[in-house]
Amino acid sequence: MYDAFFAQPLLDLAAWCGALAPAPAEAQVQSRAEPTHCRIRITGTKVAVRMPKGDAPVAQPDSPVVRYVHRGDVIQNNFCLLALGRGSSGPVYRECGRDGYNWYIVVGGQVPVTCAKQT
């Protein structure tokens, strides 16, 4: 009896919501996300673009350097992505005069967030 008491109002609500939803032919289908063309401007003097070691998702200060970028350079990506490198014992790196955890993912590697600004 308890289940029957709550089941009928839920079925009525589901039918009512279904009547409000657009028909499948009217629904818009998005095949893939449109790129946002994120621009990252380098604010540090000379910043290393680092590739994470092995299977690590986040670069470290001792990760291999892929290339260097300089103040004023603009790196353009299709999407703005951050690698979150939270450390349990404090900040992961100290770059461009500030402590930090996170890295912007750019073409070829990762750049410290403290040395760049999203524009």
Sequence and secondary structure as in RCSB ss.txt:
>XXXX:A:sequence
MYDAFFAQPLLDLAAWCGALAPAPAEAQVQSRAEPTHCRIRITGTKVAVRMPKGDAPVAQPDSPVVRYVHRGDVI
QNNFCLLALGRGSSGPVYRECGRDGYNWYIVVGGQVPVTCAKQT
>XXXX:A:secstr
 HHHHHHHHHHHHHHHHHHHS  TTTS    S     EEEEE SSEEEEE   TT SS  TTS EEEEEETT EE
EESS  EE    TTS SEEETTEEE  EEEETTEEEEGGGEEE 
